[in-house]
Structure formats: C-alpha cells, structure tokens
Amino acid sequence: MLDPAIVAWHDAVNTQDLDAARATVTDPVEVAGPRGTQDLSADAFTGWIVRSGIRLRPLAGHPIDATTTVVEQEATWPETPEPVTVATLFRVRDGVVSAVHRFDSLPEALRAAGR
C-alpha cells in the first residue's frame, strides 16, 4: 500500500490537476531524472507536468523506511505512447512529497535508496 501523499501525487500528475499537484509537494520539491537534479518550486513542478505530459501508473511499491518508498511504474509520454517501465524514489515529509527521483529501472532506484 502506497503512502497517501504518493497516491495523491500520482492522481494530480495523471489528471494534470495543477492545484492538486501544488498541494502534493513541498515548495521547493527535489526532482531528479535523466536531465539531472534540481529543486523546483511548486509552480515550476506544475509546469513540468504540463510540458512533459507524463502519465505514471504505479505497478508496485517498495517501502524503504518511514519516509522513503520506491515505486515501480508504467510511464507514457505523448511522444512515446508505448508504456515504459520506470521506478521513482519518493520521499514524503509532513504529509507531502519532498523528493521525486526517477530511474530507468527498479534495481537502480533501490540502489539509490540504499537497498
């Protein structure tokens, strides 16, 4: 079972509900992926949702500790309609997502989480 903050994050991203997305993350939120790591304001995070067009369907959750969970996901983008399996390391603080680090595979994400 995923942390409610992570579930709310997925719902907001997948529906492009920008107000809900702002409410699901810290300000700033740490975001990492193929283009590096950066701290994004909540508004910049919502811009990323719109620009990327990403949709992420959770497949399995892997709790690491009280604040960290790795989620294996099926990802699609407008320019890549065929699903791709990725994994995201989430950190939750005070009931909202404080870090989102996307990896190309579950083993990579688990290694980054210290497993």
VMD Tcl script that builds the backbone (N, CA, C; Angstrom):
set m [mol new atoms 345]
animate dup $m
set s [atomselect $m all]
$s set {name element resname resid chain x y z} {
  {N N MET 1 A 0.840 -1.182 0.000}
  {CA C MET 1 A 0.000 0.000 0.000}
  {C C MET 1 A 0.887 1.248 0.000}
  {N N LEU 2 A 0.587 2.182 -0.886}
  {CA C LEU 2 A 1.392 3.396 -1.011}
  {C C LEU 2 A 0.952 4.451 -0.003}
  {N N ASP 3 A 1.905 5.268 0.392}
  {CA C ASP 3 A 1.626 6.415 1.247}
  {C C ASP 3 A 0.565 7.279 0.559}
  {N N PRO 4 A -0.414 7.785 1.300}
  {CA C PRO 4 A -1.458 8.623 0.692}
  {C C PRO 4 A -0.897 9.833 -0.069}
  {N N ALA 5 A 0.225 10.370 0.364}
  {CA C ALA 5 A 0.828 11.502 -0.346}
  {C C ALA 5 A 1.301 11.089 -1.737}
  {N N ILE 6 A 1.819 9.867 -1.852}
  {CA C ILE 6 A 2.293 9.370 -3.148}
  {C C ILE 6 A 1.108 9.073 -4.057}
  {N N VAL 7 A 0.042 8.538 -3.500}
  {CA C VAL 7 A -1.179 8.294 -4.278}
  {C C VAL 7 A -1.736 9.618 -4.795}
  {N N ALA 8 A -1.809 10.618 -3.924}
  {CA C ALA 8 A -2.322 11.941 -4.331}
  {C C ALA 8 A -1.429 12.554 -5.402}
  {N N TRP 9 A -0.116 12.374 -5.283}
  {CA C TRP 9 A 0.837 12.891 -6.279}
  {C C TRP 9 A 0.542 12.265 -7.645}
  {N N HIS 10 A 0.404 10.935 -7.688}
  {CA C HIS 10 A 0.105 10.251 -8.957}
  {C C HIS 10 A -1.217 10.750 -9.541}
  {N N ASP 11 A -2.232 10.855 -8.705}
  {CA C ASP 11 A -3.534 11.324 -9.190}
  {C C ASP 11 A -3.416 12.719 -9.806}
  {N N ALA 12 A -2.717 13.617 -9.121}
  {CA C ALA 12 A -2.578 15.001 -9.606}
  {C C ALA 12 A -1.784 15.051 -10.912}
  {N N VAL 13 A -0.690 14.298 -10.982}
  {CA C VAL 13 A 0.129 14.289 -12.202}
  {C C VAL 13 A -0.667 13.703 -13.366}
  {N N ASN 14 A -1.317 12.580 -13.143}
  {CA C ASN 14 A -2.010 11.886 -14.231}
  {C C ASN 14 A -3.231 12.636 -14.746}
  {N N THR 15 A -3.866 13.431 -13.910}
  {CA C THR 15 A -5.026 14.206 -14.347}
  {C C THR 15 A -4.650 15.635 -14.713}
  {N N GLN 16 A -3.382 15.967 -14.540}
  {CA C GLN 16 A -2.881 17.335 -14.752}
  {C C GLN 16 A -3.707 18.347 -13.950}
  {N N ASP 17 A -4.071 17.953 -12.729}
  {CA C ASP 17 A -4.765 18.851 -11.802}
  {C C ASP 17 A -3.691 19.686 -11.110}
  {N N LEU 18 A -3.438 20.869 -11.636}
  {CA C LEU 18 A -2.301 21.670 -11.190}
  {C C LEU 18 A -2.457 22.174 -9.763}
  {N N ASP 19 A -3.662 22.524 -9.347}
  {CA C ASP 19 A -3.867 22.946 -7.958}
  {C C ASP 19 A -3.585 21.788 -7.012}
  {N N ALA 20 A -4.098 20.623 -7.344}
  {CA C ALA 20 A -3.830 19.447 -6.515}
  {C C ALA 20 A -2.347 19.104 -6.524}
  {N N ALA 21 A -1.691 19.232 -7.672}
  {CA C ALA 21 A -0.259 18.936 -7.770}
  {C C ALA 21 A 0.543 19.842 -6.844}
  {N N ARG 22 A 0.222 21.141 -6.833}
  {CA C ARG 22 A 0.915 22.069 -5.934}
  {C C ARG 22 A 0.756 21.625 -4.477}
  {N N ALA 23 A -0.423 21.128 -4.145}
  {CA C ALA 23 A -0.717 20.734 -2.770}
  {C C ALA 23 A -0.050 19.414 -2.370}
  {N N THR 24 A 0.449 18.644 -3.338}
  {CA C THR 24 A 1.031 17.341 -3.027}
  {C C THR 24 A 2.529 17.390 -2.779}
  {N N VAL 25 A 3.170 18.552 -3.014}
  {CA C VAL 25 A 4.625 18.642 -2.904}
  {C C VAL 25 A 5.053 19.776 -1.972}
  {N N THR 26 A 6.274 19.631 -1.452}
  {CA C THR 26 A 6.878 20.722 -0.701}
  {C C THR 26 A 7.260 21.821 -1.686}
  {N N ASP 27 A 7.545 22.983 -1.168}
  {CA C ASP 27 A 7.970 24.098 -2.032}
  {C C ASP 27 A 9.255 24.671 -1.447}
  {N N PRO 28 A 10.398 24.291 -2.051}
  {CA C PRO 28 A 10.598 23.541 -3.293}
  {C C PRO 28 A 10.526 22.027 -3.076}
  {N N VAL 29 A 10.412 21.330 -4.206}
  {CA C VAL 29 A 10.449 19.874 -4.228}
  {C C VAL 29 A 11.693 19.472 -5.022}
  {N N GLU 30 A 12.408 18.464 -4.515}
  {CA C GLU 30 A 13.609 17.980 -5.193}
  {C C GLU 30 A 13.200 16.997 -6.279}
  {N N VAL 31 A 13.596 17.265 -7.509}
  {CA C VAL 31 A 13.233 16.430 -8.649}
  {C C VAL 31 A 14.522 15.986 -9.347}
  {N N ALA 32 A 14.608 14.689 -9.645}
  {CA C ALA 32 A 15.782 14.160 -10.336}
  {C C ALA 32 A 15.329 13.197 -11.413}
  {N N GLY 33 A 16.079 13.193 -12.499}
  {CA C GLY 33 A 15.782 12.300 -13.613}
  {C C GLY 33 A 16.926 12.329 -14.593}
  {N N PRO 34 A 16.650 11.963 -15.837}
  {CA C PRO 34 A 17.700 11.884 -16.852}
  {C C PRO 34 A 18.425 13.212 -17.091}
  {N N ARG 35 A 17.788 14.319 -16.787}
  {CA C ARG 35 A 18.404 15.631 -17.031}
  {C C ARG 35 A 19.049 16.234 -15.788}
  {N N GLY 36 A 19.181 15.429 -14.733}
  {CA C GLY 36 A 19.845 15.905 -13.532}
  {C C GLY 36 A 18.877 16.150 -12.384}
  {N N THR 37 A 19.415 16.775 -11.335}
  {CA C THR 37 A 18.658 17.039 -10.113}
  {C C THR 37 A 18.486 18.528 -9.940}
  {N N GLN 38 A 17.297 18.921 -9.522}
  {CA C GLN 38 A 17.062 20.335 -9.241}
  {C C GLN 38 A 15.951 20.473 -8.217}
  {N N ASP 39 A 15.982 21.590 -7.512}
  {CA C ASP 39 A 14.891 21.943 -6.620}
  {C C ASP 39 A 13.939 22.818 -7.412}
  {N N LEU 40 A 12.696 22.381 -7.513}
  {CA C LEU 40 A 11.681 23.124 -8.262}
  {C C LEU 40 A 10.668 23.718 -7.307}
  {N N SER 41 A 10.243 24.939 -7.582}
  {CA C SER 41 A 9.128 25.491 -6.830}
  {C C SER 41 A 7.889 24.669 -7.176}
  {N N ALA 42 A 6.872 24.760 -6.352}
  {CA C ALA 42 A 5.632 24.032 -6.640}
  {C C ALA 42 A 5.061 24.470 -7.981}
  {N N ASP 43 A 5.179 25.767 -8.308}
  {CA C ASP 43 A 4.687 26.248 -9.604}
  {C C ASP 43 A 5.508 25.679 -10.758}
  {N N ALA 44 A 6.834 25.615 -10.592}
  {CA C ALA 44 A 7.681 25.040 -11.645}
  {C C ALA 44 A 7.378 23.550 -11.808}
  {N N PHE 45 A 7.072 22.879 -10.707}
  {CA C PHE 45 A 6.704 21.466 -10.772}
  {C C PHE 45 A 5.451 21.280 -11.620}
  {N N THR 46 A 4.463 22.143 -11.449}
  {CA C THR 46 A 3.250 22.018 -12.260}
  {C C THR 46 A 3.547 22.305 -13.727}
  {N N GLY 47 A 4.488 23.202 -13.986}
  {CA C GLY 47 A 4.906 23.442 -15.372}
  {C C GLY 47 A 5.510 22.204 -15.994}
  {N N TRP 48 A 6.297 21.477 -15.204}
  {CA C TRP 48 A 6.892 20.226 -15.697}
  {C C TRP 48 A 5.793 19.231 -16.059}
  {N N ILE 49 A 4.749 19.145 -15.232}
  {CA C ILE 49 A 3.643 18.215 -15.513}
  {C C ILE 49 A 3.058 18.506 -16.892}
  {N N VAL 50 A 2.802 19.767 -17.157}
  {CA C VAL 50 A 2.186 20.156 -18.426}
  {C C VAL 50 A 3.151 19.913 -19.584}
  {N N ARG 51 A 4.410 20.365 -19.440}
  {CA C ARG 51 A 5.397 20.228 -20.532}
  {C C ARG 51 A 5.677 18.768 -20.863}
  {N N SER 52 A 5.846 17.942 -19.833}
  {CA C SER 52 A 6.233 16.551 -20.077}
  {C C SER 52 A 5.061 15.711 -20.576}
  {N N GLY 53 A 3.861 16.004 -20.109}
  {CA C GLY 53 A 2.705 15.201 -20.489}
  {C C GLY 53 A 2.757 13.781 -19.963}
  {N N ILE 54 A 3.619 13.541 -18.996}
  {CA C ILE 54 A 3.830 12.184 -18.476}
  {C C ILE 54 A 2.587 11.650 -17.767}
  {N N ARG 55 A 2.409 10.360 -17.884}
  {CA C ARG 55 A 1.398 9.617 -17.132}
  {C C ARG 55 A 2.133 8.453 -16.484}
  {N N LEU 56 A 1.897 8.233 -15.208}
  {CA C LEU 56 A 2.598 7.188 -14.468}
  {C C LEU 56 A 1.587 6.298 -13.747}
  {N N ARG 57 A 1.583 5.026 -14.093}
  {CA C ARG 57 A 0.691 4.071 -13.434}
  {C C ARG 57 A 1.520 3.225 -12.479}
  {N N PRO 58 A 1.269 3.348 -11.162}
  {CA C PRO 58 A 2.025 2.541 -10.194}
  {C C PRO 58 A 1.779 1.048 -10.409}
  {N N LEU 59 A 2.860 0.286 -10.386}
  {CA C LEU 59 A 2.770 -1.166 -10.517}
  {C C LEU 59 A 3.033 -1.858 -9.187}
  {N N ALA 60 A 4.038 -1.359 -8.445}
  {CA C ALA 60 A 4.397 -1.966 -7.163}
  {C C ALA 60 A 5.125 -0.941 -6.306}
  {N N GLY 61 A 4.842 -0.967 -5.012}
  {CA C GLY 61 A 5.518 -0.092 -4.067}
  {C C GLY 61 A 6.505 -0.871 -3.225}
  {N N HIS 62 A 7.651 -0.250 -2.942}
  {CA C HIS 62 A 8.702 -0.882 -2.147}
  {C C HIS 62 A 9.095 0.088 -1.035}
  {N N PRO 63 A 8.432 -0.013 0.139}
  {CA C PRO 63 A 8.785 0.878 1.243}
  {C C PRO 63 A 10.230 0.632 1.682}
  {N N ILE 64 A 10.956 1.713 1.867}
  {CA C ILE 64 A 12.361 1.624 2.291}
  {C C ILE 64 A 12.468 1.934 3.776}
  {N N ASP 65 A 11.852 3.040 4.187}
  {CA C ASP 65 A 11.799 3.425 5.597}
  {C C ASP 65 A 10.547 4.280 5.793}
  {N N ALA 66 A 10.460 4.961 6.913}
  {CA C ALA 66 A 9.235 5.713 7.231}
  {C C ALA 66 A 8.950 6.852 6.264}
  {N N THR 67 A 9.971 7.338 5.554}
  {CA C THR 67 A 9.771 8.483 4.660}
  {C C THR 67 A 10.072 8.189 3.199}
  {N N THR 68 A 10.627 7.026 2.895}
  {CA C THR 68 A 11.106 6.738 1.540}
  {C C THR 68 A 10.421 5.494 0.980}
  {N N THR 69 A 9.925 5.617 -0.250}
  {CA C THR 69 A 9.308 4.497 -0.964}
  {C C THR 69 A 9.767 4.544 -2.406}
  {N N VAL 70 A 10.095 3.398 -2.953}
  {CA C VAL 70 A 10.383 3.279 -4.378}
  {C C VAL 70 A 9.142 2.676 -5.030}
  {N N VAL 71 A 8.690 3.313 -6.105}
  {CA C VAL 71 A 7.500 2.842 -6.802}
  {C C VAL 71 A 7.883 2.471 -8.235}
  {N N GLU 72 A 7.640 1.223 -8.589}
  {CA C GLU 72 A 7.797 0.796 -9.976}
  {C C GLU 72 A 6.551 1.256 -10.715}
  {N N GLN 73 A 6.746 1.845 -11.907}
  {CA C GLN 73 A 5.634 2.447 -12.629}
  {C C GLN 73 A 5.701 2.146 -14.119}
  {N N GLU 74 A 4.542 2.237 -14.734}
  {CA C GLU 74 A 4.425 2.203 -16.180}
  {C C GLU 74 A 4.262 3.656 -16.621}
  {N N ALA 75 A 5.200 4.148 -17.413}
  {CA C ALA 75 A 5.196 5.550 -17.828}
  {C C ALA 75 A 4.874 5.672 -19.306}
  {N N THR 76 A 4.104 6.709 -19.632}
  {CA C THR 76 A 3.872 7.072 -21.035}
  {C C THR 76 A 4.015 8.578 -21.163}
  {N N TRP 77 A 4.447 8.996 -22.344}
  {CA C TRP 77 A 4.561 10.398 -22.709}
  {C C TRP 77 A 3.861 10.565 -24.049}
  {N N PRO 78 A 3.432 11.778 -24.381}
  {CA C PRO 78 A 2.756 11.980 -25.667}
  {C C PRO 78 A 3.579 11.501 -26.864}
  {N N GLU 79 A 4.888 11.710 -26.817}
  {CA C GLU 79 A 5.730 11.304 -27.955}
  {C C GLU 79 A 6.159 9.842 -27.883}
  {N N THR 80 A 5.869 9.153 -26.778}
  {CA C THR 80 A 6.211 7.750 -26.586}
  {C C THR 80 A 4.996 7.034 -26.024}
  {N N PRO 81 A 4.001 6.772 -26.867}
  {CA C PRO 81 A 2.756 6.205 -26.348}
  {C C PRO 81 A 2.875 4.779 -25.815}
  {N N GLU 82 A 3.907 4.033 -26.232}
  {CA C GLU 82 A 4.089 2.682 -25.697}
  {C C GLU 82 A 4.636 2.784 -24.279}
  {N N PRO 83 A 4.033 2.096 -23.325}
  {CA C PRO 83 A 4.484 2.188 -21.934}
  {C C PRO 83 A 5.929 1.735 -21.748}
  {N N VAL 84 A 6.597 2.419 -20.834}
  {CA C VAL 84 A 7.970 2.108 -20.446}
  {C C VAL 84 A 7.957 1.896 -18.937}
  {N N THR 85 A 8.630 0.854 -18.472}
  {CA C THR 85 A 8.706 0.633 -17.031}
  {C C THR 85 A 9.847 1.451 -16.449}
  {N N VAL 86 A 9.527 2.251 -15.439}
  {CA C VAL 86 A 10.497 3.085 -14.734}
  {C C VAL 86 A 10.285 2.870 -13.239}
  {N N ALA 87 A 11.137 3.472 -12.432}
  {CA C ALA 87 A 10.964 3.427 -10.984}
  {C C ALA 87 A 11.273 4.805 -10.427}
  {N N THR 88 A 10.519 5.199 -9.415}
  {CA C THR 88 A 10.695 6.511 -8.808}
  {C C THR 88 A 10.875 6.352 -7.312}
  {N N LEU 89 A 11.909 7.016 -6.812}
  {CA C LEU 89 A 12.154 7.080 -5.381}
  {C C LEU 89 A 11.433 8.318 -4.864}
  {N N PHE 90 A 10.506 8.125 -3.945}
  {CA C PHE 90 A 9.757 9.231 -3.342}
  {C C PHE 90 A 10.190 9.393 -1.895}
  {N N ARG 91 A 10.293 10.645 -1.471}
  {CA C ARG 91 A 10.451 10.950 -0.049}
  {C C ARG 91 A 9.253 11.798 0.353}
  {N N VAL 92 A 8.669 11.468 1.495}
  {CA C VAL 92 A 7.494 12.175 1.998}
  {C C VAL 92 A 7.862 12.832 3.322}
  {N N ARG 93 A 7.503 14.106 3.441}
  {CA C ARG 93 A 7.752 14.858 4.677}
  {C C ARG 93 A 6.495 15.647 5.025}
  {N N ASP 94 A 6.041 15.529 6.252}
  {CA C ASP 94 A 4.865 16.266 6.725}
  {C C ASP 94 A 3.652 16.058 5.825}
  {N N GLY 95 A 3.481 14.848 5.320}
  {CA C GLY 95 A 2.296 14.503 4.542}
  {C C GLY 95 A 2.300 14.916 3.086}
  {N N VAL 96 A 3.443 15.423 2.591}
  {CA C VAL 96 A 3.559 15.781 1.175}
  {C C VAL 96 A 4.883 15.244 0.626}
  {N N VAL 97 A 4.968 15.158 -0.688}
  {CA C VAL 97 A 6.165 14.631 -1.353}
  {C C VAL 97 A 7.245 15.711 -1.357}
  {N N SER 98 A 8.427 15.357 -0.846}
  {CA C SER 98 A 9.539 16.316 -0.804}
  {C C SER 98 A 10.619 16.002 -1.830}
  {N N ALA 99 A 10.622 14.776 -2.364}
  {CA C ALA 99 A 11.614 14.399 -3.372}
  {C C ALA 99 A 11.022 13.363 -4.316}
  {N N VAL 100 A 11.346 13.511 -5.605}
  {CA C VAL 100 A 10.894 12.625 -6.670}
  {C C VAL 100 A 12.109 12.359 -7.563}
  {N N HIS 101 A 12.676 11.156 -7.469}
  {CA C HIS 101 A 13.850 10.809 -8.273}
  {C C HIS 101 A 13.479 9.646 -9.185}
  {N N ARG 102 A 13.455 9.902 -10.492}
  {CA C ARG 102 A 13.062 8.871 -11.457}
  {C C ARG 102 A 14.289 8.142 -11.990}
  {N N PHE 103 A 14.173 6.817 -12.094}
  {CA C PHE 103 A 15.241 5.959 -12.603}
  {C C PHE 103 A 14.698 5.085 -13.729}
  {N N ASP 104 A 15.604 4.593 -14.561}
  {CA C ASP 104 A 15.201 3.751 -15.689}
  {C C ASP 104 A 14.820 2.338 -15.270}
  {N N SER 105 A 15.208 1.929 -14.055}
  {CA C SER 105 A 14.888 0.565 -13.632}
  {C C SER 105 A 14.692 0.512 -12.120}
  {N N LEU 106 A 13.982 -0.515 -11.687}
  {CA C LEU 106 A 13.760 -0.747 -10.271}
  {C C LEU 106 A 15.080 -0.990 -9.527}
  {N N PRO 107 A 15.981 -1.831 -10.044}
  {CA C PRO 107 A 17.244 -2.040 -9.320}
  {C C PRO 107 A 18.027 -0.735 -9.095}
  {N N GLU 108 A 18.050 0.159 -10.099}
  {CA C GLU 108 A 18.729 1.451 -9.934}
  {C C GLU 108 A 18.105 2.260 -8.800}
  {N N ALA 109 A 16.784 2.319 -8.777}
  {CA C ALA 109 A 16.081 3.104 -7.756}
  {C C ALA 109 A 16.317 2.498 -6.372}
  {N N LEU 110 A 16.272 1.199 -6.274}
  {CA C LEU 110 A 16.503 0.543 -4.983}
  {C C LEU 110 A 17.936 0.761 -4.498}
  {N N ARG 111 A 18.916 0.722 -5.393}
  {CA C ARG 111 A 20.301 1.019 -5.030}
  {C C ARG 111 A 20.422 2.443 -4.509}
  {N N ALA 112 A 19.783 3.394 -5.197}
  {CA C ALA 112 A 19.824 4.799 -4.763}
  {C C ALA 112 A 19.191 4.986 -3.397}
  {N N ALA 113 A 18.228 4.124 -3.075}
  {CA C ALA 113 A 17.540 4.205 -1.790}
  {C C ALA 113 A 18.308 3.459 -0.693}
  {N N GLY 114 A 19.420 2.832 -1.068}
  {CA C GLY 114 A 20.238 2.139 -0.085}
  {C C GLY 114 A 19.901 0.683 0.102}
  {N N ARG 115 A 19.231 0.113 -0.882}
  {CA C ARG 115 A 18.877 -1.319 -0.806}
  {C C ARG 115 A 19.694 -2.133 -1.760}
}
mol reanalyze $m
mol bondsrecalc $m
mol representation Tube
mol addrep $m
